[in-house]
Amino acid sequence: MVFKKNGKVSIYSRNHKKINDSYPELEKAFESAERENFIADGEICAFESNNSSFSKLQGRMQIKDRKRAALTSIPVFYYFIDLLYIDRYLITNLPLRERKKILKSSFEFNDPLRFTSHRNENGVAYFEEACDKGWEGLIAKDAGASYSEGRSKKWLKFKCINRQEFVIGGYTEPEGSRQGFGALLIGYHEKDQLKYAGKVGTGYNDQLLNSLARKMQKIEIGESPFESGVIKAKKVHWVKPKLIGEVEFTEWTRDGKLRHSSFIGLRDDKKPADVIKEVSL
């Protein structure tokens, strides 16, 4: 979310953390925008070739120092998705299609600020095209809906691959020449309980293995944070369920575990209690 009031810009993640210092070039671009007062909803992206890459974005998300962020070699872009307020007008009750018309006419979209285009028809063909291009998937929105916070049946995810956030509840010790840790034990919340979803042992480089191990060692606890049940893992260290990781996987097994999972990166823009099992359509 981007708030600009009388020329002053504040950028917030979805869990209400101010992140201006991580993206000073975006702050500058918003300050230069001709509109002095607005509230926008959007997405910050980094790219690997022509596809957005959350792994690449990790290199910016972890930087909290403004000077270091300005010197990084990882460019980022802000995609305007929706507009909530412009000048003196709150427009959240207008249909999405009307809000996007106002959004498109209110700004000049020069990098790093970009407009998120959409298609009005041939959705199935567009989904197939997205998957062929290696995209994560598509989001379909009700063009006549007003703006609403949080999850809504007015927008639906159509994923080419299975991918979602999970809470980290423990880790196994490394074996052989492996550094840091062996695998993460992850889960999701269901009825105020943390349900175990399996282990993730791939997707890490040495730097991530060591840095994540240090983070987890600081929050170790003496017992499992998961609901009661058999967890098949040896030499386990339990941690407070505070860290969130994004994981890619092929499918859910019949006993509710992930198959062929791979770690994508840490997320700090969501509360652990909000991590639930997502259902792909």
Secondary structure, 3 states (H helix, E strand, C coil): CEEEECCEEEEECCCCCECHHHCHHHHHHHHHCCCCCEEEEEEEECEECCEECHHHHHHHHCCCCHHHHHHCCCCCEEEEEEEEEECCEECCCCCHHHHHHHHHHHCCCCCCEEECCCCCCCHHHHHHHHHHCCCCEEEEECCCCCCCCCCCCCEEEEECCEEEEEEEEEEECCCCCCCCCCCEEEEEEECCEEEEEEEECCCCCHHHHHHHHHHHHCCEECCCCCCCCCCCCCCEEEECCCCEEEEEECEECCCCCEECCEEEEEECCCCHHHCCCCCCC
